[in-house]
């Protein structure tokens, strides 16, 4: 089965309603171009809110289901396309998550994934805003395939990719908001970007799955988002990569039959020593 997917890489306006409308338009365009699954970037409705700790920004959050999921479900059903979207979820008074939802092509909300790894770095003060996820690592049957969803900082953790792949995921989608916080020179910046892409390509290889990472572009406060959304196949080959600065919709055909072939040739799942990994549940192996 060949599954066409679309990754929507954009800048963000200060106005959430405007960003939502632009996302809906781009989903329609991607569907018209043949995409059967479309993924939006992390927290697509607003400029990245976590550069400072500001309690007023909790007002950007919304319930799930809520207004954005309703709008996304409507366009999904109208265009027959599944949608992966990242939202600032208001779960209860004073309780918020960084949440990705999966909406099927009939407009039904299949479920949500709450970001498990929550960073606290300069200009990325997410621990102030988001409670770590409590739904575990999940995948969803949509568009005739099984889609795994992880979010941004989750990208760096092989455990997250492996556990999601073990649920049967054929494609790992990573809605993302990443860029350069400091001017450290071209060599360091190139190395940082290369590390980000390389670790995700490694997830594709180690698990025999497709990986799709969707980033934003533009400058917001102290961050220069580096774009370069991409799709890698189960060999880790980059099938398509967006530009560093442009707003783009990346369309890629994913031949899901390649998963079986790669896993037969490189049977990592077969050869895992699951009897020897108990200590992975420890913070560190003190000696």
LINHUPE-V508074 format. One record per residue. N is the residue number from 1. BURIAL is + if it has 16 or more other ideal C-beta (glycine too) atoms within 10 Angstrom, else -. Layout:
BEGIN
n: [N	N]
burial: [BURIAL	BURIAL]
END
This chain:
BEGIN
n: [1	2	3	4	5	6	7	8	9	10	11	12	13	14	15	16	17	18	19	20	21	22	23	24	25	26	27	28	29	30	31	32	33	34	35	36	37	38	39	40	41	42	43	44	45	46	47	48	49	50	51	52	53	54	55	56	57	58	59	60	61	62	63	64	65	66	67	68	69	70	71	72	73	74	75	76	77	78	79	80	81	82	83	84	85	86	87	88	89	90	91	92	93	94	95	96	97	98	99	100	101	102	103	104	105	106	107	108	109	110	111	112	113	114	115	116	117	118	119	120	121	122	123	124	125	126	127	128	129	130	131	132	133	134	135	136	137	138	139	140	141	142	143	144	145	146	147	148	149	150	151	152	153	154	155	156	157	158	159	160	161	162	163	164	165	166	167	168	169	170	171	172	173	174	175	176	177	178	179	180	181	182	183	184	185	186	187	188	189	190	191	192	193	194	195	196	197	198	199	200	201	202	203	204	205	206	207	208	209	210	211	212	213	214	215	216	217	218	219	220	221	222	223	224	225	226	227	228	229	230	231	232	233	234	235	236	237	238	239	240	241	242	243	244	245	246	247	248	249	250	251	252	253	254	255	256	257	258	259	260	261	262	263	264	265	266	267	268	269	270	271	272	273	274	275	276	277	278	279	280	281	282	283	284	285	286	287]
burial: [-	-	+	+	+	+	+	+	+	+	+	+	-	-	-	+	-	-	+	+	-	+	+	+	-	+	+	-	+	+	+	-	-	-	+	+	+	+	+	+	+	+	+	+	+	+	+	+	+	+	+	-	-	-	-	-	+	-	-	+	+	+	-	+	-	-	-	+	+	-	+	+	+	-	+	+	-	-	+	-	+	+	+	+	+	+	+	+	+	+	-	-	-	-	-	+	+	+	+	+	+	+	+	+	+	-	+	-	+	-	-	+	+	+	+	+	+	+	-	-	-	-	-	+	+	+	-	+	+	+	+	-	+	-	-	-	+	+	+	+	-	+	+	-	+	+	+	+	+	+	+	+	+	+	+	-	-	-	-	+	+	+	+	+	+	-	-	-	+	+	+	+	+	+	+	+	+	+	+	+	+	-	-	-	-	-	-	-	+	-	-	-	+	-	-	+	+	-	-	+	+	-	+	+	+	+	+	+	+	+	+	+	+	+	+	+	+	+	-	+	-	-	+	+	+	+	+	+	+	+	+	+	+	+	-	+	-	+	-	+	+	+	-	-	+	-	+	+	+	+	+	+	-	+	-	+	-	+	+	-	-	+	+	-	-	-	-	-	-	-	-	-	-	-	-	-	-	-	-	-	-	-	-	-	-	-	-]
END
